[in-house]
Amino acid sequence: MKSSLKNASISPRKVGLVARLAKRFSKVNEVIDQLRFVKKKAAGLLLKCILSAVSNSKLPSDKLLLVDIKVGRGTISSRFNPRARGNSNRILKYSTNLYISLRESFEAIGKSEEGVAPSDEKINEPKGEN
């Protein structure tokens, strides 16, 4: 369950700040709730991409976990700013590529957190000195 956003007109540095916030949470519902209250353009772009990945999975968002968010550099367009004496300064306009991957949670497929069904075996505790 993946989704991508390519050549978004925002710097990768700005998107990385919000992506680090989203990586703190593993459940998709928690990530969506947090991103709704962040007042940054990058939060809106990240939220749209996560919702797109949820719709690609065809599962409810409460059964999905956020696996990975990758923020990469997209194309760079350059502009020129005229300066004194016929000189010019170059202005770089960065764009961002954003990749998100989700997976189904262990609770949804009926396993414990370790990926193995819990066993009924008793664990032998070490004997203390008597």
C-alpha positions as CSV (number, residue, x, y, z in Angstrom):
1,M,0.0,0.0,0.0
2,K,2.0,2.9,-1.3
3,S,1.4,6.4,-2.5
4,S,3.6,9.1,-3.9
5,L,3.6,12.8,-4.6
6,K,6.1,14.1,-7.2
7,N,7.4,17.6,-7.8
8,A,5.4,19.4,-5.1
9,S,6.4,23.0,-5.1
10,I,7.8,23.1,-1.6
11,S,11.3,22.6,-0.3
12,P,12.3,19.1,0.9
13,R,13.7,20.7,4.1
14,K,10.2,22.0,5.0
15,V,8.5,18.7,4.3
16,G,11.1,16.9,6.3
17,L,10.1,18.8,9.5
18,V,6.5,17.6,9.2
19,A,7.5,14.1,8.1
20,R,9.6,13.6,11.3
21,L,6.5,14.5,13.3
22,A,4.5,11.9,11.4
23,K,7.1,9.2,11.9
24,R,6.6,9.4,15.7
25,F,3.3,7.7,15.4
26,S,2.8,4.3,13.9
27,K,-1.0,4.1,13.6
28,V,-2.4,5.9,10.6
29,N,-5.3,7.3,12.6
30,E,-2.9,9.0,15.0
31,V,-0.9,10.4,12.1
32,I,-4.0,11.8,10.5
33,D,-5.3,13.4,13.7
34,Q,-1.9,15.1,14.3
35,L,-1.5,16.4,10.8
36,R,-5.0,18.0,10.8
37,F,-3.8,20.5,13.5
38,V,-0.4,21.4,12.1
39,K,-0.5,24.8,10.4
40,K,2.0,24.2,7.6
41,K,1.6,23.7,3.9
42,A,3.7,20.5,4.1
43,A,1.2,19.0,6.6
44,G,-1.6,19.4,4.0
45,L,0.4,17.7,1.3
46,L,1.5,14.9,3.6
47,L,-2.1,14.4,4.7
48,K,-3.4,14.1,1.1
49,C,-0.7,11.6,0.3
50,I,-1.5,9.4,3.4
51,L,-5.2,9.5,2.6
52,S,-4.4,8.4,-0.9
53,A,-2.4,5.5,0.4
54,V,-5.3,4.5,2.7
55,S,-7.7,4.6,-0.3
56,N,-5.2,2.5,-2.3
57,S,-5.2,-0.2,0.4
58,K,-9.0,-0.7,0.5
59,L,-8.8,-1.2,4.2
60,P,-10.1,1.0,7.0
61,S,-7.5,3.4,8.4
62,D,-7.7,2.0,11.9
63,K,-6.2,-1.3,10.7
64,L,-3.1,0.3,9.0
65,L,0.3,1.2,10.2
66,L,2.7,3.8,8.8
67,V,5.8,1.9,7.7
68,D,7.9,4.6,6.0
69,I,7.9,8.2,4.8
70,K,10.7,9.2,2.3
71,V,11.2,12.8,1.4
72,G,13.4,13.3,-1.6
73,R,14.6,16.2,-3.8
74,G,12.6,16.8,-7.0
75,T,13.5,19.0,-9.9
76,I,15.1,22.4,-9.3
77,S,14.1,25.4,-11.4
78,S,16.3,28.4,-11.4
79,R,15.4,32.1,-11.7
80,F,17.6,35.1,-12.0
81,N,17.3,38.3,-10.0
82,P,18.9,41.4,-11.6
83,R,21.5,43.3,-9.6
84,A,23.6,46.4,-10.0
85,R,26.1,46.9,-12.8
86,G,24.6,44.3,-15.1
87,N,25.1,41.4,-12.7
88,S,22.5,38.9,-11.6
89,N,21.9,36.5,-8.7
90,R,20.5,33.0,-9.2
91,I,17.5,31.9,-7.2
92,L,16.8,28.2,-6.9
93,K,13.2,26.9,-6.6
94,Y,13.2,23.4,-5.0
95,S,10.5,20.8,-5.4
96,T,9.9,17.6,-3.4
97,N,9.2,14.0,-4.1
98,L,7.3,12.3,-1.3
99,Y,6.8,8.5,-0.9
100,I,4.6,6.8,1.7
101,S,4.2,3.1,2.5
102,L,1.6,1.5,4.8
103,R,1.0,-2.0,6.0
104,E,-1.7,-4.0,7.7
105,S,-1.4,-4.1,11.5
106,F,-0.8,-7.3,13.4
107,E,-4.1,-7.0,15.2
108,A,-5.9,-6.9,11.9
109,I,-4.4,-10.2,10.8
110,G,-4.8,-11.9,14.2
111,K,-1.3,-12.1,15.4
112,S,0.5,-10.6,18.4
113,E,3.0,-7.7,18.1
114,E,6.0,-10.0,17.6
115,G,4.3,-11.6,14.5
116,V,4.0,-15.0,16.3
117,A,0.9,-16.4,18.0
118,P,1.3,-16.4,21.8
119,S,2.0,-19.8,23.3
120,D,0.7,-21.4,26.5
121,E,4.1,-22.6,27.7
122,K,5.3,-21.6,31.1
123,I,8.6,-20.0,31.4
124,N,10.9,-21.5,34.0
125,E,12.1,-18.8,36.4
126,P,15.6,-19.0,37.8
127,K,15.7,-20.4,41.4
128,G,17.0,-18.0,44.1
129,E,19.4,-19.0,46.8
130,N,17.7,-20.7,49.7
